[in-house]
Structure formats: structure tokens, C-alpha cells
Amino acid sequence: VCRRIGMVFQQFNLFPNMTVIENLMEAPVSVLGLSKEQARTRGTELLDKVGLNAFVDAHPTTLSGGQQQRVAIARALAMEPDILLLDEVTSALDPELVVDVLGVLRDIAETTDITMLIVTHEMGFARDVADRVLVFDNGRILEEGTPEDIFTRPQKERTQAFLKAV
């Protein structure tokens, strides 16, 4: 089951001692048993998809936060997951870098069959991309529905207050 689920963390969690391409190759070689050549080909294709093919041999510490997060997304995609879990992937980024990362996620949503479960405070993005929205409060589902229902007709007072605040 774990092989079918990809995870992108809030703080990137890239291996600083490896190059960008090595970060993308590690799990496909170690876990999936791909050859290094196959993993490198897949990795370079994914770096192209996230707009970072010029950084194949760079180390993560030389990249901006937005670039590191796009590498982390590509690394998760390298495992060809059915489900992609994304935990506040834009919270550690400067506002101008958020647009790049959300653009990558939007592209994934539009061009793949990967189910994405995204924890986010980016309400505009959630409204545009999501099929279903869940509002949590203190670790419990407060409200769930279509983006249209949640953003235009929230039922719970707490959801209404949250949406007014953001």
C-alpha cells in the first residue's frame, strides 16, 4: 500500500548530500527496483514537468524554497503513486513562490489520474482544483462537500467565520 502513496512534506525533506536527480532516483531504484538508467530517465522527465530540468546536478541547498518544493513533488511522482498526500506544501514559501508550486499541482490535477489529498490554506486553489473539500476543526471533520457548496453555502458557523477571515 505504501508504494502506491506519495508524500510531499511541508519542509521538503530532500537529502542535502544528494543532487536533485539523485533525490529523484533513490526510491525508484531502492524500492521499485528500477535500473539507474530507468530512474534517471524518469527523474529528468519529471524535472522537466516541474520546470527544473536545468537543476539536475544541483544540490537542494542551492535552490530556492519553491524550487525545493517542486523537486519534492517530482520525487513523490517518481514512484508513480495512485495517491499523493500533500501537507501544507506552500506554507514555508514566499508568496511569489506559492504560484509556481500551485501551478505544478494544478498541472498534475489536470493531466494525471493521481488522487491528491491536499492540506492547504490556499482557499482559491482548493476551490478551483478540488472535487471535494473537507473543513477540519480541532482534528475533526466539521463540514464536507463540493467546492461550490463549501465556498458559497457553508452550513457551519465555524466554516463561515473561517472563510470570512481568509
Steps between C-alpha positions, in 0.01 A plus 500: 500500500781742590648466151177636353500812718732797447564762767614859464593663827471858617879530545608320178708227674746469213833327557754787512796271424345391168449691179149575380499203261640268767214604728255397227681175419551360850157351574423370149833313502489385864129427535365436152811329367541725196840516340693822554452582132122453523482704819714777350281516189184517711661759728607730216151477345346599833746786549398624158134473606562717809720745307832411660690303235785752523565394862561127452846509656435773757480430870171586674665757728583715195132521396229738613220370720261484206754308293562257786128442538465430127787248530316340793185473286700345214660258746158386620381462140806291413341214693194517270254521790125455474453744787707807582484645852606863524541660842489880487742499207488878461514610864880530515521699177513867415173614339651533151630140515158368598372568148766273345427209733124533459550508124678164517219353712237638264682335209508166686127530569424574135735250333505191724262263675686541829274566796636788704417556864617853572512671837502869414397849599504605133122527469495632144707206384282253691188650346641480147660156510318287755217258429422479870588728792515405866523764772669386818480654844703360790580184307140419411309538175276798551350515153544336162364547153570627153707816469182680394316388813781576742602835356158642412266326742695393810266348757708534815557829676869413553547442125328830422727684746812334359413586142429861595839518671690374198 
